[in-house]
Each structure stands twice: as C-alpha cells, then as structure tokens.
Amino acid sequence: MSFPHLKTPRLLLRELVTADAPALFEIYADREHVRWYGIDPFPDLAAAEGRINKLSEMRLTPNPSHPWAIELHSGAFIGTCGLFAWNRAWRKCSLGYELMRAAQGHGYMGEALQAVISWALRELALNRIEAQVHPNNARSIALLTRLGFQEEGRLRQAAYFNNEYQDLLQFSMLSSEWPPVSLLRENSA
C-alpha cells in the first residue's frame, strides 16, 4: 500500500523522509520542548535520521504505524503526527505528535489531527484512538479535549524519565464520538 498523503486547507501530511532530519532534529534537540516526550534530547543529526529510519521500518510491520510529516503548503516542515501500536483485532491505536515551537499556537496540530483521525476511522476501521499525556502538558491536554478525547484516568508512575517516575493521563476517543459537536460548530463558523 502506498503511503497516504492527506491535505487540509493549510497543510500537507506526507511520508516522513530523511531530508526532514534537520527540522526534526530542531524539535528533538530542544531540552525544554522534549520534556514531555520521555526521552533525552537528540545529541546530533544522526539521531534524527535514526528516528526517521525507525519510523519507516514501523510502517512495514504486520500492524504498521502511520507517521506523517506535517508541512505547510509553502513546503516548510513543521512537525509530525502519527498512529502507533495499531491493534487490528481490537480496532484501536495510539496517537502521537510533535510540533516545532515556532509553529505552535496557530491551530496546525488540531488541523492535522482532524485529518489523521478522519482517515484512520474510515480507512483502518478503528473504533478507539488512545493518547497518553503528562499531567503538566496543558497544551496537549487542551488539544485532545478540543478534538473530543475523553480523559479516562491517571496511569500512576507509567513512565520513567527525567530521573523519576512520571504519571500519565490516559485519553481516548471512540469512532461513535467523531466528530465532536464542538468541532462541527468550529468548522462551520
């Protein structure tokens, strides 16, 4: 199956390629920015290239991940988003995303995720999409809530990063809840 390209009014979601490594490195090298990711900042460009290669390999597994590069129609790379840990039998997957600092606050990620979620529900016949977020990541929590995700609870000490155990909040959205009424109002205005 060829990689699905998705278009929105302002964005192109396309396959992540090695040429995206310098821009991806900019995101992952920023210690403050990756504090919610549960990883150390990337030390060099090779780490970003390795991430892209790993994501490409994940597309070829029996339950493939679908990582997209997010680019403006001008051609500028601004981040990534994707579906991971796809369980075909259970019709569910997890959502992940990151955006360059300069691109935050413009509604780009919400626009990208609307396209990804619509595609996933239609093409993969998913029933459930999950996301886990650090409790202090207010922007990500607000985004998921705006997209209709429901908080299901706190996963106590579910992750270990920054030299300590971290709680995560579990969110989910069901196919029967898409699109949420708030998005329908927002998109018709």
VEXDREN-2710 file (C-alpha; in Angstrom, 1 decimal):
% VEXDREN-2710
k/r/px/py/pz
1/MET/0.0/0.0/0.0
2/SER/1.4/3.4/-0.9
3/PHE/1.8/6.0/1.9
4/PRO/-1.4/8.0/2.3
5/HIS/-1.0/11.8/1.7
6/LEU/-3.6/13.9/3.4
7/LYS/-4.3/17.6/2.6
8/THR/-6.0/20.2/4.7
9/PRO/-6.7/23.9/3.9
10/ARG/-3.2/24.8/5.2
11/LEU/-1.2/21.6/5.4
12/LEU/0.1/18.6/3.6
13/LEU/0.6/15.4/5.6
14/ARG/3.1/13.2/3.8
15/GLU/5.6/10.5/4.3
16/LEU/8.5/11.4/6.6
17/VAL/11.8/11.2/4.7
18/THR/15.5/11.6/5.5
19/ALA/15.5/15.1/4.1
20/ASP/13.3/16.1/7.1
21/ALA/16.1/15.1/9.6
22/PRO/17.4/18.7/10.2
23/ALA/14.0/20.1/11.0
24/LEU/13.1/17.0/13.1
25/PHE/16.4/17.5/14.9
26/GLU/15.4/21.1/15.8
27/ILE/12.4/19.7/17.6
28/TYR/14.1/16.9/19.4
29/ALA/17.3/18.7/20.3
30/ASP/15.4/21.3/22.4
31/ARG/15.5/20.1/26.0
32/GLU/12.6/22.2/27.2
33/HIS/10.5/21.0/24.2
34/VAL/11.0/17.3/24.7
35/ARG/10.5/17.3/28.5
36/TRP/7.0/15.7/27.8
37/TYR/8.3/13.0/25.4
38/GLY/10.0/10.8/28.0
39/ILE/13.3/11.0/26.1
40/ASP/16.6/12.8/26.3
41/PRO/17.2/15.5/23.7
42/PHE/18.8/14.3/20.4
43/PRO/22.6/14.8/20.6
44/ASP/23.1/15.2/16.8
45/LEU/21.6/15.0/13.4
46/ALA/22.3/11.2/13.2
47/ALA/19.8/10.6/16.0
48/ALA/17.0/12.4/14.0
49/GLU/18.0/10.3/10.9
50/GLY/17.8/7.2/13.1
51/ARG/14.3/8.2/14.3
52/ILE/13.1/8.6/10.7
53/ASN/14.5/5.2/9.7
54/LYS/12.9/3.6/12.7
55/LEU/9.5/5.1/11.9
56/SER/9.9/3.9/8.3
57/GLU/10.6/0.4/9.5
58/MET/7.5/0.5/11.7
59/ARG/5.4/1.1/8.6
60/LEU/6.4/-2.3/7.3
61/THR/5.3/-4.4/10.3
62/PRO/2.1/-6.6/10.3
63/ASN/0.4/-3.9/12.4
64/PRO/2.0/-0.8/10.9
65/SER/2.4/2.6/12.3
66/HIS/1.5/5.6/10.2
67/PRO/3.8/8.6/10.9
68/TRP/3.2/11.7/8.8
69/ALA/5.4/14.7/8.3
70/ILE/3.4/17.9/8.6
71/GLU/4.3/20.6/6.2
72/LEU/2.8/23.9/5.3
73/HIS/1.6/24.4/1.7
74/SER/4.7/26.6/1.3
75/GLY/6.8/23.4/1.8
76/ALA/8.1/24.2/5.3
77/PHE/8.3/21.2/7.6
78/ILE/6.7/22.0/11.0
79/GLY/6.3/18.7/12.8
80/THR/4.9/15.1/12.8
81/CYS/1.9/13.2/13.9
82/GLY/1.0/9.6/13.6
83/LEU/-0.9/6.5/14.6
84/PHE/1.1/3.9/16.6
85/ALA/0.6/0.5/18.2
86/TRP/-2.2/-0.4/15.8
87/ASN/-4.1/-3.5/17.1
88/ARG/-6.0/-4.7/14.1
89/ALA/-8.0/-7.3/16.1
90/TRP/-9.1/-4.8/18.7
91/ARG/-9.5/-2.0/16.2
92/LYS/-7.5/0.6/18.2
93/CYS/-4.3/2.5/18.1
94/SER/-2.4/5.3/19.9
95/LEU/-1.8/8.8/18.7
96/GLY/1.5/10.7/18.9
97/TYR/2.5/14.2/17.7
98/GLU/5.1/17.0/18.0
99/LEU/5.3/20.5/16.5
100/MET/8.1/23.0/16.1
101/ARG/8.0/25.7/18.7
102/ALA/7.6/28.5/16.0
103/ALA/4.5/26.6/14.6
104/GLN/2.7/26.3/18.0
105/GLY/-0.4/28.4/18.7
106/HIS/-1.7/28.6/15.1
107/GLY/-4.0/25.6/15.2
108/TYR/-1.8/23.5/12.9
109/MET/-1.8/20.4/15.0
110/GLY/-5.5/20.4/15.5
111/GLU/-6.0/20.7/11.8
112/ALA/-3.5/17.8/11.1
113/LEU/-5.0/15.5/13.7
114/GLN/-8.6/16.1/12.4
115/ALA/-7.4/14.8/9.0
116/VAL/-5.5/11.8/10.6
117/ILE/-8.4/10.8/12.8
118/SER/-10.9/11.0/10.0
119/TRP/-8.6/9.0/7.7
120/ALA/-8.0/6.4/10.4
121/LEU/-11.6/5.8/11.3
122/ARG/-12.5/5.5/7.6
123/GLU/-9.5/3.5/6.2
124/LEU/-8.4/1.5/9.2
125/ALA/-11.9/0.9/10.6
126/LEU/-10.7/1.9/14.1
127/ASN/-13.1/2.0/17.0
128/ARG/-10.7/3.6/19.5
129/ILE/-7.8/6.0/19.4
130/GLU/-5.8/6.5/22.6
131/ALA/-3.3/9.1/23.8
132/GLN/-1.2/9.4/26.9
133/VAL/-0.1/12.8/28.1
134/HIS/1.9/14.1/31.1
135/PRO/-0.4/15.8/33.6
136/ASN/1.5/19.1/33.3
137/ASN/1.3/19.2/29.5
138/ALA/-1.6/21.7/29.4
139/ARG/-1.4/22.5/25.7
140/SER/-1.6/18.8/24.7
141/ILE/-4.5/18.2/27.1
142/ALA/-6.4/21.2/25.7
143/LEU/-5.8/19.9/22.2
144/LEU/-7.1/16.4/22.9
145/THR/-10.1/17.8/24.7
146/ARG/-10.9/20.1/21.8
147/LEU/-10.7/17.1/19.5
148/GLY/-13.3/15.2/21.6
149/PHE/-10.9/12.9/23.5
150/GLN/-12.1/11.9/27.0
151/GLU/-9.8/11.6/30.0
152/GLU/-10.1/8.1/31.4
153/GLY/-7.8/8.4/34.3
154/ARG/-4.3/8.6/35.7
155/LEU/-1.7/5.9/35.0
156/ARG/0.4/6.1/38.1
157/GLN/4.1/6.0/37.5
158/ALA/3.6/4.7/34.0
159/ALA/6.8/6.2/32.6
160/TYR/10.3/6.9/33.8
161/PHE/12.1/9.9/32.6
162/ASN/14.0/13.0/34.0
163/ASN/15.3/10.5/36.6
164/GLU/11.9/9.9/38.2
165/TYR/8.7/8.0/37.7
166/GLN/6.0/10.0/35.9
167/ASP/2.3/9.7/35.9
168/LEU/0.5/9.9/32.6
169/LEU/-3.1/10.8/31.8
170/GLN/-5.0/8.3/29.6
171/PHE/-7.3/9.8/26.9
172/SER/-9.4/8.1/24.3
173/MET/-11.8/8.9/21.5
174/LEU/-14.3/6.4/20.1
175/SER/-15.5/6.3/16.5
176/SER/-19.1/6.9/17.6
177/GLU/-17.9/10.2/19.2
178/TRP/-16.3/11.6/16.0
179/PRO/-16.5/14.4/15.1
180/PRO/-17.3/16.1/18.3
181/VAL/-20.1/18.7/18.3
182/SER/-17.6/21.4/19.3
183/LEU/-15.6/20.7/16.1
184/LEU/-18.6/20.8/13.9
185/ARG/-19.5/24.2/15.3
186/GLU/-16.0/25.5/15.0
187/ASN/-15.6/24.3/11.4
188/SER/-19.0/25.7/10.3
189/ALA/-18.2/29.2/11.7
END
